[in-house]
Amino acid sequence: MCIHLGWDCIDCMRLPNFLVIGAAKAGTTTVYQYLKQHPQIYMSPRKEPHFFSKNGTKDYPIPTLEDYQALFQGASDEIAIGEASTSYLTHPQAAERIQYHIPNAKLIAILRDPANRTYSLYIMLLMLGVRKLSSYTHQEIIDDFHYIVKKRSGLIRGGFYYSHLQRYYSLFPAKQIKLGLFQNLKDNPDELMEDIFNFLGIDSSFTINKSFGSANKGGIPRNKRIDSFIKKIKPIYHTLSPIISQRWSNKIYKTYVDLRNQNLEQPPKLPHEIRQQLIEVYREDILKLQDLLQRDLSIWLQ
């Protein structure tokens, strides 16, 4: 297949047959870890290559299709080959690019109450140092987030799930799209993963190891020096993961998650009045999504 969307023209080699497309801060890191455990699944050792959205940029250095295909060269006889990049759900060209290159790909999206997701994403940006405050007191955090809500910052855009999903439903048959809810992942991960395994056409009786807990837990670092040290473990994991056994890869990642979570403290609770402002922003989109899913999402409007 020849490439015409900004990538090099090369013959088609191995590409994934399923993608986790989002949403950000909706449990996709945990789902990625669960998927990696299944013997009939091969997941890209690099989570979130963002090839169909941010390829070739400084932080996502997968600039060519050859580089992308190299992520899957370790696959052998697995039935399902995939990757997880949360930017695919919201990027305006990702759906078209995916459909062009892998039109038969199965697509998985995990969706979370958009008001809670937006606040969780904001807390993550604080944790990563992308959003900087002077003191990180609870009041300063709330005031800064309220400012973002009032300004309708781009941070809010990712919560318009129905609008983003329409690009995918216009390009892919509905049978190739599986939508799950973050609350189900939290309350009954075995049931949700069984549903996903069935969707992927693999053994759905496989029992996942839930010892990872919340693999991408949000919070505010208690100690910034310790936080800086812990963050150095993750690049080591990404470097070693493709060349060591799954067992040792999981151990390194679990060490990173456990240490990081131990150094996090709970962020301030999202005030009711700010949540209500966000709900009004998302209300129309939530109601349309509710009809699409044929599921009651009224709790998102409370």
N, C-alpha and C positions, 0 to 999 in steps of 0.2 A: 504494500500500500504506500502511495506517495504522500508526503506530508506537505500541506499548503498553508499552515497557520502559524508560520514563524519558526518552525523547527526544521532541522536538516532533512533533506529528502533521502531516506534510506529504506531498505527493505524491512518489512514488519518482522520483528522477532517476538520474543516472549513478552507479553503484556498481562496485567492482571485481568481476572474475569469478574472481580467485584471490588467495589470501593465503599468505604465508609465516608460519607460526604459532609458530615456535621451532625449536630450543630456544636459550635465551640462552647465549652463549659456546660456540656450536657451529658457528661459521662463517657465520651468517646475514647479517652485514654484507658479507662477501665474496660470498655468493650474490646479495644485493641488487645489488651493483655489477655482477656478471656479467649479471643479468637486465636491468638498465638499458641494457646495450650492444646488446641485440637489437632490430632495427628493427621487429619485430612485437609488441614489448612496450612498454607504458607503465607505469612505476612511479611511485607517488606521490613527488613531489620531497621530501617529508618522510618520512624513514625512521622507522618506529616511531611512528605517530600514536596507537596504543593506544586507538583509539576504542571498541572493543567490550569494553575492560577498564578503562582508567583515564581515560575521557573526562571532560574538564572539570576535572581536578585541576590544581594549580599548575604542575607540570612537563610536563603533557600537555594543553595548552589547545585541545582540539578538542571543545567541549562539545555541539554540536548536529549533527544529521545533515546540515544544510546546510553546516556548516563541513567536515564529512568529505567530502561530495560535491565541494566546491570543490577538494580535493586532486587530483581527476581531471578537472578542466575542461579541462586542456591536451591530453587524449587526442583523437585524431582517428580514423584508420582502423586503429589497432592492433588485433590480434586478442585479445591477452591484456592485461588491465588489472589491476594488482595493487599490493599494499603488503606490508610486512614488519613485524610487531610481535611480538616474542618473548614478551610476556606472555600472548598468546592461548592458548598451550599449557597454562599452569598456572592461569589465572584460572577460578574455578568457574562463572561465568556466561557466559564468552566464547563457548563452543561453541553454547549456546542462542541467544544474541543473533545470532551469525553465521547460524545456520540459519534464524532468523526473517526476517532481512532479505535474505540472499543464499543461499537453500537450494541453488542449483546451483553455488556456488563450489567451485573446486578448491583443495585445501589441501595445503601442502607443509611438512614438518617435517624438519629436519636434527638428528640425534641424535648425541651424543658420550658416550664412556665417562663415566658419571655421577660417578665419583670425581674424575677429572681436570677435568671440567666445573665441579664444585663448587669445587675449589681455584682454577681459573682465574677464576671469578666473584668469589671472595674477593679475589684479586689485583687485579681490576678495581676493586672497591670501595675498595681502598687507593689505587689510582692516581687515582680520582676524588675522593678525600678523604672519602668516605662513612664508611668505617671508618678511624678515626684511632688511630695509635700514637705513642708518645713519641719513638722513635728510628729505627724501621724497620730495625733490624738483622735479619739473617737469623734469629737465634734468637728474637727477639721476634715476628717474623712467624709462625714455626712454632708457637710457644707459643700465640699468639692463635688461630690456625686450629684447633689441637688442642682448645682450650677450646670453640670453636664446634661441633666434631664431637661432643664429649662431651655438650654441652648439647642436641644435636639441634636446632640453630638453624633458623629458617625458611629460611636460605640453602640448606639441604639438600633442601628440599621439591621444588625444581624438577627433581631427578634421577629422580623416580619416573615415568618416561615412560609405562610401561604403564598405570598408574592414570589419568594425565591423558588419554591417548589414548582410553581407554574412553568418555569423554564424547562424543568426536567420532564414534567408530564406532557409538555408539548413536543418533546423529542424522543421520549422513551415510552414503551407500553407500560401500563400500570402494573402488570405482572412482574416487571423487572425492578420495582421500587418497593422497599419495605420500610415502613415508618414505625418507630418504637418511641416510648415515652420514658423520660428520665425517672419518673416516679416508679415505674415498673422495674427499671433496672435497680433502683434503690430498695424497693420492697420485696421483689421476687426475681432476682437475677437469673436463677435457674430456668424459670419459665420463659423469660425474655430470650435468653440465649438458646433455649430449645427451639423457639420460634424462628430465630435467625438461622440456626443450623438447618432446620427444615427448608427454609427459604433458599439456602445455599446448596441444597441437595446432598447433604452429608449426614453422617450418623448423628441423630439428634439425642441419642441416649447418653452421649458423652457427658461426664460430670466435671464441671469447672471447679478449679481451685480458687476459692474466694479469699485467700489469705492476703491478697494485695489490698483488700479493703478499698477505700477511695484512692485510686491511683493518681488523681490530680486534685487533691484536696486544696481548697483555698484557705487563706488566712493571712495574718500579718506576722512577719518574723519577730520572734522575741529578742533575738540577738543577731545583729547584722553581720558580725564577724563570723559567727557560726554559719549563718546563712550563706555567706560568700564561700566558705569552705565546702559546704554541702553541694553547692551548685557546680563545683569542679568535678563531682562524681559523674554527673550526667553525660558530659562529653566522653568520658572514659567508657561508659556503657555503650554509647553510639559507636565508638571506635572498635570495641572488642566484640560486640554482639554478632557481627557477621562471621567472625572467625572462631568463635568458641561454641561450646555446646549450649543447647537451650537451657539446660539445668543451671549452668554457671551464669548465663546471661540473665536468667530470672533472679538468681541470688544477688547479683550486682544491682539490678533494678529495685528489688525489694529493699535492699540496704539503703539505697538512695531515698526511696519513698518513706521508709520508717524514720530515718534521720531527719528528713525534711519536715514530716508531719509532727515529730516531737518538738521541733523548734517553732511551730506555728501557734499563735493564739487566735481565738475567735475574733473576727471583725465585729464592729457594731452592727446591731440588727437594723435592717432596712426599715426606716420609719413608715408607718401606715400611710401618712399623707403623701409621701414621695412615691410609694408603691401605687397609690390611687392615680397619681398623675401619669405614671408609666402605663397603667392599665388602660387609661383613656387613649393613650397614643396607640396601643396595640389592639384595642377592642375590635375594630372592624376586621382586622386580619385574623384574630382568634376565632371569630364567629364563622368566617369563611373556612378556616382550617377545620373547625368542628364539623362542618358539613362534609368536607372532603374525607375526613377520617371516619365519619359516622360514629364519633365518640363524644361523650359529654366532657367538655373542657371548662365547665362553669367555675371550677375551683380556681382557674387562672384569672377569673374576673372578680375575685373576692379580695 
